[in-house]
Amino acid sequence: MKKDIHPENYRPVAFKDLSNGDVFVTRSTVNTKDTIEVDGETLPLVKLEISSSSHPFFTGKSKMVDTAGRVDKFVSRYGNRNKK
């Protein structure tokens, strides 16, 4: 591996899946202003819309995730094309 190309500021960071509330901790260099307390330790927090714990591909469950009304916007724009 090449030397001096990887960041030096890795630290524990909490990632929270907003769709199901799961929190997992891993090392990262991401910058964030939010914090959360996990196991008595205050960690930087990154909020995620979807992660492997809630994504239909990984869970095997099909569910519709609608953030900011995207599905409603699509239906109102295109409607049901099969109806005559």
PyMOL Python script that loads the backbone (N, CA, C, O; Angstrom):
from pymol import cmd

cmd.read_pdbstr("""\
ATOM      1  N   MET A   1       0.831  -1.193   0.000  1.00  0.00           N
ATOM      2  CA  MET A   1       0.000   0.000   0.000  1.00  0.00           C
ATOM      3  C   MET A   1       0.866   1.244   0.000  1.00  0.00           C
ATOM      4  O   MET A   1       1.982   1.244   0.519  1.00  0.00           O
ATOM      5  N   LYS A   2       0.339   2.291  -0.585  1.00  0.00           N
ATOM      6  CA  LYS A   2       1.052   3.564  -0.575  1.00  0.00           C
ATOM      7  C   LYS A   2       0.987   4.187   0.812  1.00  0.00           C
ATOM      8  O   LYS A   2      -0.004   4.036   1.526  1.00  0.00           O
ATOM      9  N   LYS A   3       2.027   4.873   1.178  1.00  0.00           N
ATOM     10  CA  LYS A   3       2.068   5.531   2.476  1.00  0.00           C
ATOM     11  C   LYS A   3       1.467   6.929   2.365  1.00  0.00           C
ATOM     12  O   LYS A   3       1.496   7.560   1.309  1.00  0.00           O
ATOM     13  N   ASP A   4       0.919   7.393   3.493  1.00  0.00           N
ATOM     14  CA  ASP A   4       0.417   8.768   3.645  1.00  0.00           C
ATOM     15  C   ASP A   4      -0.730   9.129   2.706  1.00  0.00           C
ATOM     16  O   ASP A   4      -0.866  10.296   2.337  1.00  0.00           O
ATOM     17  N   ILE A   5      -1.565   8.158   2.306  1.00  0.00           N
ATOM     18  CA  ILE A   5      -2.731   8.501   1.482  1.00  0.00           C
ATOM     19  C   ILE A   5      -4.041   8.295   2.236  1.00  0.00           C
ATOM     20  O   ILE A   5      -5.096   8.729   1.775  1.00  0.00           O
ATOM     21  N   HIS A   6      -3.980   7.635   3.391  1.00  0.00           N
ATOM     22  CA  HIS A   6      -5.183   7.378   4.166  1.00  0.00           C
ATOM     23  C   HIS A   6      -5.303   8.389   5.298  1.00  0.00           C
ATOM     24  O   HIS A   6      -4.292   8.777   5.882  1.00  0.00           O
ATOM     25  N   PRO A   7      -6.538   8.828   5.623  1.00  0.00           N
ATOM     26  CA  PRO A   7      -6.718   9.789   6.704  1.00  0.00           C
ATOM     27  C   PRO A   7      -6.300   9.198   8.053  1.00  0.00           C
ATOM     28  O   PRO A   7      -6.371   7.988   8.268  1.00  0.00           O
ATOM     29  N   GLU A   8      -5.874  10.063   8.934  1.00  0.00           N
ATOM     30  CA  GLU A   8      -5.413   9.646  10.256  1.00  0.00           C
ATOM     31  C   GLU A   8      -6.476   9.818  11.338  1.00  0.00           C
ATOM     32  O   GLU A   8      -6.300   9.327  12.452  1.00  0.00           O
ATOM     33  N   ASN A   9      -7.578  10.508  11.029  1.00  0.00           N
ATOM     34  CA  ASN A   9      -8.546  10.875  12.063  1.00  0.00           C
ATOM     35  C   ASN A   9      -9.734   9.917  12.157  1.00  0.00           C
ATOM     36  O   ASN A   9     -10.866  10.372  12.322  1.00  0.00           O
ATOM     37  N   TYR A  10      -9.510   8.602  12.058  1.00  0.00           N
ATOM     38  CA  TYR A  10     -10.590   7.642  12.274  1.00  0.00           C
ATOM     39  C   TYR A  10     -10.967   7.647  13.741  1.00  0.00           C
ATOM     40  O   TYR A  10     -10.103   7.713  14.616  1.00  0.00           O
ATOM     41  N   ARG A  11     -12.268   7.576  14.004  1.00  0.00           N
ATOM     42  CA  ARG A  11     -12.767   7.555  15.370  1.00  0.00           C
ATOM     43  C   ARG A  11     -14.096   6.811  15.373  1.00  0.00           C
ATOM     44  O   ARG A  11     -14.703   6.664  14.312  1.00  0.00           O
ATOM     45  N   PRO A  12     -14.573   6.338  16.522  1.00  0.00           N
ATOM     46  CA  PRO A  12     -15.886   5.675  16.568  1.00  0.00           C
ATOM     47  C   PRO A  12     -17.001   6.677  16.258  1.00  0.00           C
ATOM     48  O   PRO A  12     -17.013   7.784  16.797  1.00  0.00           O
ATOM     49  N   VAL A  13     -17.928   6.287  15.395  1.00  0.00           N
ATOM     50  CA  VAL A  13     -19.063   7.124  15.009  1.00  0.00           C
ATOM     51  C   VAL A  13     -20.311   6.263  15.029  1.00  0.00           C
ATOM     52  O   VAL A  13     -20.276   5.112  14.594  1.00  0.00           O
ATOM     53  N   ALA A  14     -21.429   6.812  15.534  1.00  0.00           N
ATOM     54  CA  ALA A  14     -22.709   6.103  15.557  1.00  0.00           C
ATOM     55  C   ALA A  14     -23.509   6.490  14.324  1.00  0.00           C
ATOM     56  O   ALA A  14     -23.615   7.669  13.985  1.00  0.00           O
ATOM     57  N   PHE A  15     -24.070   5.490  13.656  1.00  0.00           N
ATOM     58  CA  PHE A  15     -24.950   5.698  12.515  1.00  0.00           C
ATOM     59  C   PHE A  15     -26.338   5.231  12.921  1.00  0.00           C
ATOM     60  O   PHE A  15     -26.494   4.112  13.409  1.00  0.00           O
ATOM     61  N   LYS A  16     -27.364   6.087  12.724  1.00  0.00           N
ATOM     62  CA  LYS A  16     -28.730   5.753  13.133  1.00  0.00           C
ATOM     63  C   LYS A  16     -29.630   5.689  11.911  1.00  0.00           C
ATOM     64  O   LYS A  16     -29.705   6.642  11.135  1.00  0.00           O
ATOM     65  N   ASP A  17     -30.310   4.569  11.743  1.00  0.00           N
ATOM     66  CA  ASP A  17     -31.279   4.379  10.670  1.00  0.00           C
ATOM     67  C   ASP A  17     -32.594   5.003  11.134  1.00  0.00           C
ATOM     68  O   ASP A  17     -33.198   4.521  12.092  1.00  0.00           O
ATOM     69  N   LEU A  18     -33.041   6.058  10.474  1.00  0.00           N
ATOM     70  CA  LEU A  18     -34.243   6.771  10.902  1.00  0.00           C
ATOM     71  C   LEU A  18     -35.526   6.004  10.614  1.00  0.00           C
ATOM     72  O   LEU A  18     -36.552   6.289  11.230  1.00  0.00           O
ATOM     73  N   SER A  19     -35.502   5.035   9.694  1.00  0.00           N
ATOM     74  CA  SER A  19     -36.731   4.318   9.361  1.00  0.00           C
ATOM     75  C   SER A  19     -37.084   3.253  10.396  1.00  0.00           C
ATOM     76  O   SER A  19     -38.260   2.921  10.543  1.00  0.00           O
ATOM     77  N   ASN A  20     -36.100   2.704  11.119  1.00  0.00           N
ATOM     78  CA  ASN A  20     -36.425   1.701  12.139  1.00  0.00           C
ATOM     79  C   ASN A  20     -35.742   1.960  13.484  1.00  0.00           C
ATOM     80  O   ASN A  20     -35.988   1.225  14.441  1.00  0.00           O
ATOM     81  N   GLY A  21     -34.907   2.966  13.578  1.00  0.00           N
ATOM     82  CA  GLY A  21     -34.291   3.343  14.848  1.00  0.00           C
ATOM     83  C   GLY A  21     -33.046   2.572  15.236  1.00  0.00           C
ATOM     84  O   GLY A  21     -32.505   2.796  16.319  1.00  0.00           O
ATOM     85  N   ASP A  22     -32.572   1.669  14.387  1.00  0.00           N
ATOM     86  CA  ASP A  22     -31.361   0.916  14.694  1.00  0.00           C
ATOM     87  C   ASP A  22     -30.143   1.835  14.717  1.00  0.00           C
ATOM     88  O   ASP A  22     -30.024   2.748  13.900  1.00  0.00           O
ATOM     89  N   VAL A  23     -29.241   1.582  15.663  1.00  0.00           N
ATOM     90  CA  VAL A  23     -28.003   2.351  15.787  1.00  0.00           C
ATOM     91  C   VAL A  23     -26.840   1.365  15.736  1.00  0.00           C
ATOM     92  O   VAL A  23     -26.847   0.351  16.434  1.00  0.00           O
ATOM     93  N   PHE A  24     -25.848   1.666  14.910  1.00  0.00           N
ATOM     94  CA  PHE A  24     -24.640   0.856  14.909  1.00  0.00           C
ATOM     95  C   PHE A  24     -23.429   1.770  14.938  1.00  0.00           C
ATOM     96  O   PHE A  24     -23.467   2.895  14.440  1.00  0.00           O
ATOM     97  N   VAL A  25     -22.348   1.265  15.533  1.00  0.00           N
ATOM     98  CA  VAL A  25     -21.132   2.044  15.737  1.00  0.00           C
ATOM     99  C   VAL A  25     -20.014   1.429  14.904  1.00  0.00           C
ATOM    100  O   VAL A  25     -19.805   0.216  14.914  1.00  0.00           O
ATOM    101  N   THR A  26     -19.312   2.277  14.193  1.00  0.00           N
ATOM    102  CA  THR A  26     -18.144   1.854  13.432  1.00  0.00           C
ATOM    103  C   THR A  26     -17.159   3.006  13.399  1.00  0.00           C
ATOM    104  O   THR A  26     -17.474   4.111  13.842  1.00  0.00           O
ATOM    105  N   ARG A  27     -15.985   2.759  12.884  1.00  0.00           N
ATOM    106  CA  ARG A  27     -14.973   3.818  12.785  1.00  0.00           C
ATOM    107  C   ARG A  27     -15.158   4.564  11.472  1.00  0.00           C
ATOM    108  O   ARG A  27     -15.396   3.954  10.430  1.00  0.00           O
ATOM    109  N   SER A  28     -15.047   5.882  11.528  1.00  0.00           N
ATOM    110  CA  SER A  28     -15.248   6.702  10.338  1.00  0.00           C
ATOM    111  C   SER A  28     -14.526   8.031  10.497  1.00  0.00           C
ATOM    112  O   SER A  28     -14.104   8.397  11.594  1.00  0.00           O
ATOM    113  N   THR A  29     -14.388   8.751   9.382  1.00  0.00           N
ATOM    114  CA  THR A  29     -13.802  10.093   9.400  1.00  0.00           C
ATOM    115  C   THR A  29     -14.850  11.152   9.089  1.00  0.00           C
ATOM    116  O   THR A  29     -14.503  12.323   8.936  1.00  0.00           O
ATOM    117  N   VAL A  30     -16.117  10.777   8.991  1.00  0.00           N
ATOM    118  CA  VAL A  30     -17.176  11.701   8.614  1.00  0.00           C
ATOM    119  C   VAL A  30     -17.316  12.815   9.663  1.00  0.00           C
ATOM    120  O   VAL A  30     -17.177  12.579  10.864  1.00  0.00           O
ATOM    121  N   ASN A  31     -17.596  14.034   9.178  1.00  0.00           N
ATOM    122  CA  ASN A  31     -17.807  15.175  10.073  1.00  0.00           C
ATOM    123  C   ASN A  31     -19.292  15.337  10.339  1.00  0.00           C
ATOM    124  O   ASN A  31     -20.101  15.256   9.415  1.00  0.00           O
ATOM    125  N   THR A  32     -19.658  15.564  11.591  1.00  0.00           N
ATOM    126  CA  THR A  32     -21.052  15.756  11.963  1.00  0.00           C
ATOM    127  C   THR A  32     -21.125  16.622  13.216  1.00  0.00           C
ATOM    128  O   THR A  32     -20.193  16.664  14.018  1.00  0.00           O
ATOM    129  N   LYS A  33     -22.251  17.310  13.364  1.00  0.00           N
ATOM    130  CA  LYS A  33     -22.459  18.158  14.539  1.00  0.00           C
ATOM    131  C   LYS A  33     -23.332  17.472  15.586  1.00  0.00           C
ATOM    132  O   LYS A  33     -23.311  17.865  16.752  1.00  0.00           O
ATOM    133  N   ASP A  34     -24.100  16.452  15.189  1.00  0.00           N
ATOM    134  CA  ASP A  34     -24.992  15.750  16.107  1.00  0.00           C
ATOM    135  C   ASP A  34     -24.207  14.737  16.932  1.00  0.00           C
ATOM    136  O   ASP A  34     -23.190  14.207  16.485  1.00  0.00           O
ATOM    137  N   THR A  35     -24.698  14.475  18.148  1.00  0.00           N
ATOM    138  CA  THR A  35     -24.094  13.460  19.006  1.00  0.00           C
ATOM    139  C   THR A  35     -25.186  12.575  19.591  1.00  0.00           C
ATOM    140  O   THR A  35     -26.360  12.947  19.614  1.00  0.00           O
ATOM    141  N   ILE A  36     -24.783  11.403  20.062  1.00  0.00           N
ATOM    142  CA  ILE A  36     -25.698  10.463  20.710  1.00  0.00           C
ATOM    143  C   ILE A  36     -24.915   9.704  21.767  1.00  0.00           C
ATOM    144  O   ILE A  36     -23.706   9.515  21.635  1.00  0.00           O
ATOM    145  N   GLU A  37     -25.601   9.270  22.811  1.00  0.00           N
ATOM    146  CA  GLU A  37     -24.942   8.498  23.844  1.00  0.00           C
ATOM    147  C   GLU A  37     -25.225   7.016  23.613  1.00  0.00           C
ATOM    148  O   GLU A  37     -26.379   6.589  23.588  1.00  0.00           O
ATOM    149  N   VAL A  38     -24.156   6.240  23.443  1.00  0.00           N
ATOM    150  CA  VAL A  38     -24.261   4.798  23.220  1.00  0.00           C
ATOM    151  C   VAL A  38     -23.389   4.100  24.252  1.00  0.00           C
ATOM    152  O   VAL A  38     -22.182   4.335  24.315  1.00  0.00           O
ATOM    153  N   ASP A  39     -23.996   3.250  25.054  1.00  0.00           N
ATOM    154  CA  ASP A  39     -23.281   2.503  26.093  1.00  0.00           C
ATOM    155  C   ASP A  39     -22.477   3.422  27.007  1.00  0.00           C
ATOM    156  O   ASP A  39     -21.347   3.104  27.377  1.00  0.00           O
ATOM    157  N   GLY A  40     -23.066   4.564  27.370  1.00  0.00           N
ATOM    158  CA  GLY A  40     -22.419   5.489  28.289  1.00  0.00           C
ATOM    159  C   GLY A  40     -21.343   6.353  27.671  1.00  0.00           C
ATOM    160  O   GLY A  40     -20.654   7.084  28.382  1.00  0.00           O
ATOM    161  N   GLU A  41     -21.185   6.284  26.364  1.00  0.00           N
ATOM    162  CA  GLU A  41     -20.158   7.059  25.670  1.00  0.00           C
ATOM    163  C   GLU A  41     -20.830   7.991  24.661  1.00  0.00           C
ATOM    164  O   GLU A  41     -21.696   7.550  23.907  1.00  0.00           O
ATOM    165  N   THR A  42     -20.453   9.255  24.632  1.00  0.00           N
ATOM    166  CA  THR A  42     -21.001  10.211  23.674  1.00  0.00           C
ATOM    167  C   THR A  42     -20.213  10.129  22.378  1.00  0.00           C
ATOM    168  O   THR A  42     -18.996  10.312  22.354  1.00  0.00           O
ATOM    169  N   LEU A  43     -20.953   9.845  21.280  1.00  0.00           N
ATOM    170  CA  LEU A  43     -20.324   9.662  19.970  1.00  0.00           C
ATOM    171  C   LEU A  43     -20.945  10.606  18.948  1.00  0.00           C
ATOM    172  O   LEU A  43     -22.097  11.009  19.104  1.00  0.00           O
ATOM    173  N   PRO A  44     -20.200  10.964  17.904  1.00  0.00           N
ATOM    174  CA  PRO A  44     -20.789  11.721  16.798  1.00  0.00           C
ATOM    175  C   PRO A  44     -21.883  10.875  16.143  1.00  0.00           C
ATOM    176  O   PRO A  44     -21.766   9.651  16.072  1.00  0.00           O
ATOM    177  N   LEU A  45     -22.942  11.526  15.667  1.00  0.00           N
ATOM    178  CA  LEU A  45     -24.088  10.814  15.099  1.00  0.00           C
ATOM    179  C   LEU A  45     -24.287  11.185  13.637  1.00  0.00           C
ATOM    180  O   LEU A  45     -24.282  12.362  13.276  1.00  0.00           O
ATOM    181  N   VAL A  46     -24.464  10.161  12.796  1.00  0.00           N
ATOM    182  CA  VAL A  46     -24.818  10.346  11.392  1.00  0.00           C
ATOM    183  C   VAL A  46     -26.187   9.722  11.206  1.00  0.00           C
ATOM    184  O   VAL A  46     -26.380   8.547  11.517  1.00  0.00           O
ATOM    185  N   LYS A  47     -27.150  10.501  10.697  1.00  0.00           N
ATOM    186  CA  LYS A  47     -28.510  10.015  10.486  1.00  0.00           C
ATOM    187  C   LYS A  47     -28.660   9.509   9.057  1.00  0.00           C
ATOM    188  O   LYS A  47     -28.306  10.197   8.100  1.00  0.00           O
ATOM    189  N   LEU A  48     -29.196   8.288   8.928  1.00  0.00           N
ATOM    190  CA  LEU A  48     -29.381   7.661   7.625  1.00  0.00           C
ATOM    191  C   LEU A  48     -30.861   7.456   7.353  1.00  0.00           C
ATOM    192  O   LEU A  48     -31.617   7.131   8.269  1.00  0.00           O
ATOM    193  N   GLU A  49     -31.289   7.638   6.108  1.00  0.00           N
ATOM    194  CA  GLU A  49     -32.676   7.372   5.732  1.00  0.00           C
ATOM    195  C   GLU A  49     -32.933   5.872   5.671  1.00  0.00           C
ATOM    196  O   GLU A  49     -34.007   5.402   6.046  1.00  0.00           O
ATOM    197  N   ILE A  50     -31.942   5.122   5.195  1.00  0.00           N
ATOM    198  CA  ILE A  50     -32.099   3.679   5.035  1.00  0.00           C
ATOM    199  C   ILE A  50     -30.726   3.031   5.173  1.00  0.00           C
ATOM    200  O   ILE A  50     -29.714   3.602   4.767  1.00  0.00           O
ATOM    201  N   SER A  51     -30.704   1.844   5.745  1.00  0.00           N
ATOM    202  CA  SER A  51     -29.447   1.106   5.899  1.00  0.00           C
ATOM    203  C   SER A  51     -29.715  -0.368   5.612  1.00  0.00           C
ATOM    204  O   SER A  51     -30.822  -0.732   5.218  1.00  0.00           O
ATOM    205  N   SER A  52     -28.720  -1.207   5.805  1.00  0.00           N
ATOM    206  CA  SER A  52     -28.906  -2.630   5.542  1.00  0.00           C
ATOM    207  C   SER A  52     -29.924  -3.259   6.491  1.00  0.00           C
ATOM    208  O   SER A  52     -30.480  -4.311   6.176  1.00  0.00           O
ATOM    209  N   SER A  53     -30.181  -2.642   7.644  1.00  0.00           N
ATOM    210  CA  SER A  53     -31.158  -3.204   8.578  1.00  0.00           C
ATOM    211  C   SER A  53     -32.596  -2.883   8.195  1.00  0.00           C
ATOM    212  O   SER A  53     -33.523  -3.458   8.766  1.00  0.00           O
ATOM    213  N   SER A  54     -32.804  -1.971   7.233  1.00  0.00           N
ATOM    214  CA  SER A  54     -34.163  -1.652   6.821  1.00  0.00           C
ATOM    215  C   SER A  54     -34.382  -1.753   5.314  1.00  0.00           C
ATOM    216  O   SER A  54     -35.519  -1.643   4.855  1.00  0.00           O
ATOM    217  N   HIS A  55     -33.331  -1.958   4.542  1.00  0.00           N
ATOM    218  CA  HIS A  55     -33.466  -2.030   3.084  1.00  0.00           C
ATOM    219  C   HIS A  55     -34.138  -3.350   2.691  1.00  0.00           C
ATOM    220  O   HIS A  55     -33.750  -4.409   3.184  1.00  0.00           O
ATOM    221  N   PRO A  56     -35.147  -3.296   1.803  1.00  0.00           N
ATOM    222  CA  PRO A  56     -35.872  -4.514   1.417  1.00  0.00           C
ATOM    223  C   PRO A  56     -34.976  -5.614   0.845  1.00  0.00           C
ATOM    224  O   PRO A  56     -35.278  -6.793   1.030  1.00  0.00           O
ATOM    225  N   PHE A  57     -33.910  -5.277   0.172  1.00  0.00           N
ATOM    226  CA  PHE A  57     -33.024  -6.296  -0.388  1.00  0.00           C
ATOM    227  C   PHE A  57     -32.403  -7.147   0.712  1.00  0.00           C
ATOM    228  O   PHE A  57     -32.284  -8.363   0.559  1.00  0.00           O
ATOM    229  N   PHE A  58     -32.007  -6.524   1.819  1.00  0.00           N
ATOM    230  CA  PHE A  58     -31.347  -7.238   2.901  1.00  0.00           C
ATOM    231  C   PHE A  58     -32.334  -7.870   3.877  1.00  0.00           C
ATOM    232  O   PHE A  58     -32.022  -8.899   4.477  1.00  0.00           O
ATOM    233  N   THR A  59     -33.517  -7.281   4.050  1.00  0.00           N
ATOM    234  CA  THR A  59     -34.477  -7.805   5.016  1.00  0.00           C
ATOM    235  C   THR A  59     -35.399  -8.843   4.410  1.00  0.00           C
ATOM    236  O   THR A  59     -35.958  -9.668   5.133  1.00  0.00           O
ATOM    237  N   GLY A  60     -35.572  -8.820   3.080  1.00  0.00           N
ATOM    238  CA  GLY A  60     -36.489  -9.749   2.435  1.00  0.00           C
ATOM    239  C   GLY A  60     -37.931  -9.311   2.530  1.00  0.00           C
ATOM    240  O   GLY A  60     -38.820 -10.034   2.081  1.00  0.00           O
ATOM    241  N   LYS A  61     -38.186  -8.165   3.094  1.00  0.00           N
ATOM    242  CA  LYS A  61     -39.534  -7.630   3.222  1.00  0.00           C
ATOM    243  C   LYS A  61     -39.687  -6.465   2.268  1.00  0.00           C
ATOM    244  O   LYS A  61     -38.799  -5.621   2.147  1.00  0.00           O
ATOM    245  N   SER A  62     -40.816  -6.430   1.596  1.00  0.00           N
ATOM    246  CA  SER A  62     -41.075  -5.322   0.682  1.00  0.00           C
ATOM    247  C   SER A  62     -41.904  -4.276   1.396  1.00  0.00           C
ATOM    248  O   SER A  62     -43.016  -4.553   1.846  1.00  0.00           O
ATOM    249  N   LYS A  63     -41.366  -3.085   1.498  1.00  0.00           N
ATOM    250  CA  LYS A  63     -42.127  -1.989   2.081  1.00  0.00           C
ATOM    251  C   LYS A  63     -41.794  -0.719   1.327  1.00  0.00           C
ATOM    252  O   LYS A  63     -40.683  -0.554   0.824  1.00  0.00           O
ATOM    253  N   MET A  64     -42.754   0.166   1.253  1.00  0.00           N
ATOM    254  CA  MET A  64     -42.573   1.397   0.511  1.00  0.00           C
ATOM    255  C   MET A  64     -42.032   2.472   1.440  1.00  0.00           C
ATOM    256  O   MET A  64     -42.646   2.781   2.461  1.00  0.00           O
ATOM    257  N   VAL A  65     -40.912   3.027   1.098  1.00  0.00           N
ATOM    258  CA  VAL A  65     -40.325   4.116   1.862  1.00  0.00           C
ATOM    259  C   VAL A  65     -40.583   5.389   1.085  1.00  0.00           C
ATOM    260  O   VAL A  65     -40.077   5.563  -0.024  1.00  0.00           O
ATOM    261  N   ASP A  66     -41.366   6.275   1.665  1.00  0.00           N
ATOM    262  CA  ASP A  66     -41.721   7.504   0.976  1.00  0.00           C
ATOM    263  C   ASP A  66     -41.247   8.688   1.792  1.00  0.00           C
ATOM    264  O   ASP A  66     -41.883   9.064   2.776  1.00  0.00           O
ATOM    265  N   THR A  67     -40.140   9.272   1.391  1.00  0.00           N
ATOM    266  CA  THR A  67     -39.659  10.473   2.048  1.00  0.00           C
ATOM    267  C   THR A  67     -39.914  11.646   1.143  1.00  0.00           C
ATOM    268  O   THR A  67     -39.552  11.620  -0.033  1.00  0.00           O
ATOM    269  N   ALA A  68     -40.521  12.652   1.666  1.00  0.00           N
ATOM    270  CA  ALA A  68     -40.820  13.894   0.948  1.00  0.00           C
ATOM    271  C   ALA A  68     -41.868  13.702  -0.131  1.00  0.00           C
ATOM    272  O   ALA A  68     -41.890  14.469  -1.094  1.00  0.00           O
ATOM    273  N   GLY A  69     -42.750  12.694  -0.007  1.00  0.00           N
ATOM    274  CA  GLY A  69     -43.892  12.549  -0.903  1.00  0.00           C
ATOM    275  C   GLY A  69     -43.547  12.203  -2.332  1.00  0.00           C
ATOM    276  O   GLY A  69     -44.269  12.604  -3.245  1.00  0.00           O
ATOM    277  N   ARG A  70     -42.483  11.482  -2.556  1.00  0.00           N
ATOM    278  CA  ARG A  70     -42.061  11.162  -3.923  1.00  0.00           C
ATOM    279  C   ARG A  70     -43.086  10.292  -4.646  1.00  0.00           C
ATOM    280  O   ARG A  70     -43.347  10.495  -5.832  1.00  0.00           O
ATOM    281  N   VAL A  71     -43.666   9.330  -3.940  1.00  0.00           N
ATOM    282  CA  VAL A  71     -44.649   8.451  -4.567  1.00  0.00           C
ATOM    283  C   VAL A  71     -45.889   9.240  -4.951  1.00  0.00           C
ATOM    284  O   VAL A  71     -46.404   9.082  -6.058  1.00  0.00           O
ATOM    285  N   ASP A  72     -46.373  10.086  -4.052  1.00  0.00           N
ATOM    286  CA  ASP A  72     -47.550  10.902  -4.357  1.00  0.00           C
ATOM    287  C   ASP A  72     -47.294  11.822  -5.542  1.00  0.00           C
ATOM    288  O   ASP A  72     -48.171  12.008  -6.386  1.00  0.00           O
ATOM    289  N   LYS A  73     -46.117  12.386  -5.609  1.00  0.00           N
ATOM    290  CA  LYS A  73     -45.766  13.267  -6.720  1.00  0.00           C
ATOM    291  C   LYS A  73     -45.766  12.492  -8.038  1.00  0.00           C
ATOM    292  O   LYS A  73     -46.249  12.995  -9.053  1.00  0.00           O
ATOM    293  N   PHE A  74     -45.233  11.281  -8.029  1.00  0.00           N
ATOM    294  CA  PHE A  74     -45.209  10.452  -9.234  1.00  0.00           C
ATOM    295  C   PHE A  74     -46.623  10.095  -9.673  1.00  0.00           C
ATOM    296  O   PHE A  74     -46.946  10.195 -10.856  1.00  0.00           O
ATOM    297  N   VAL A  75     -47.474   9.677  -8.730  1.00  0.00           N
ATOM    298  CA  VAL A  75     -48.849   9.285  -9.066  1.00  0.00           C
ATOM    299  C   VAL A  75     -49.637  10.471  -9.592  1.00  0.00           C
ATOM    300  O   VAL A  75     -50.410  10.330 -10.539  1.00  0.00           O
ATOM    301  N   SER A  76     -49.450  11.633  -8.993  1.00  0.00           N
ATOM    302  CA  SER A  76     -50.190  12.798  -9.473  1.00  0.00           C
ATOM    303  C   SER A  76     -49.709  13.235 -10.854  1.00  0.00           C
ATOM    304  O   SER A  76     -50.497  13.749 -11.648  1.00  0.00           O
ATOM    305  N   ARG A  77     -48.453  13.039 -11.141  1.00  0.00           N
ATOM    306  CA  ARG A  77     -47.913  13.437 -12.440  1.00  0.00           C
ATOM    307  C   ARG A  77     -48.304  12.456 -13.539  1.00  0.00           C
ATOM    308  O   ARG A  77     -48.732  12.868 -14.617  1.00  0.00           O
ATOM    309  N   TYR A  78     -48.158  11.167 -13.271  1.00  0.00           N
ATOM    310  CA  TYR A  78     -48.374  10.171 -14.316  1.00  0.00           C
ATOM    311  C   TYR A  78     -49.665   9.390 -14.153  1.00  0.00           C
ATOM    312  O   TYR A  78     -50.181   8.848 -15.130  1.00  0.00           O
ATOM    313  N   GLY A  79     -50.197   9.321 -12.948  1.00  0.00           N
ATOM    314  CA  GLY A  79     -51.436   8.610 -12.702  1.00  0.00           C
ATOM    315  C   GLY A  79     -51.337   7.145 -13.104  1.00  0.00           C
ATOM    316  O   GLY A  79     -50.254   6.563 -13.157  1.00  0.00           O
ATOM    317  N   ASN A  80     -52.495   6.571 -13.382  1.00  0.00           N
ATOM    318  CA  ASN A  80     -52.529   5.187 -13.811  1.00  0.00           C
ATOM    319  C   ASN A  80     -52.619   5.161 -15.326  1.00  0.00           C
ATOM    320  O   ASN A  80     -53.682   5.433 -15.885  1.00  0.00           O
ATOM    321  N   ARG A  81     -51.544   4.846 -15.987  1.00  0.00           N
ATOM    322  CA  ARG A  81     -51.474   4.875 -17.453  1.00  0.00           C
ATOM    323  C   ARG A  81     -52.319   3.797 -18.108  1.00  0.00           C
ATOM    324  O   ARG A  81     -52.653   3.913 -19.287  1.00  0.00           O
ATOM    325  N   ASN A  82     -52.678   2.737 -17.362  1.00  0.00           N
ATOM    326  CA  ASN A  82     -53.449   1.639 -17.947  1.00  0.00           C
ATOM    327  C   ASN A  82     -54.936   1.950 -18.008  1.00  0.00           C
ATOM    328  O   ASN A  82     -55.661   1.295 -18.756  1.00  0.00           O
ATOM    329  N   LYS A  83     -55.410   2.919 -17.252  1.00  0.00           N
ATOM    330  CA  LYS A  83     -56.816   3.311 -17.253  1.00  0.00           C
ATOM    331  C   LYS A  83     -57.163   4.080 -18.492  1.00  0.00           C
ATOM    332  O   LYS A  83     -56.377   4.917 -18.933  1.00  0.00           O
ATOM    333  N   LYS A  84     -58.336   3.822 -19.082  1.00  0.00           N
ATOM    334  CA  LYS A  84     -58.760   4.570 -20.273  1.00  0.00           C
ATOM    335  C   LYS A  84     -60.080   5.220 -20.070  1.00  0.00           C
ATOM    336  O   LYS A  84     -60.584   5.889 -20.972  1.00  0.00           O
TER     337      LYS A  84
END
""", "prot")
cmd.dss("prot")
cmd.show_as("cartoon", "prot")
cmd.util.cbc("prot")
cmd.orient("prot")
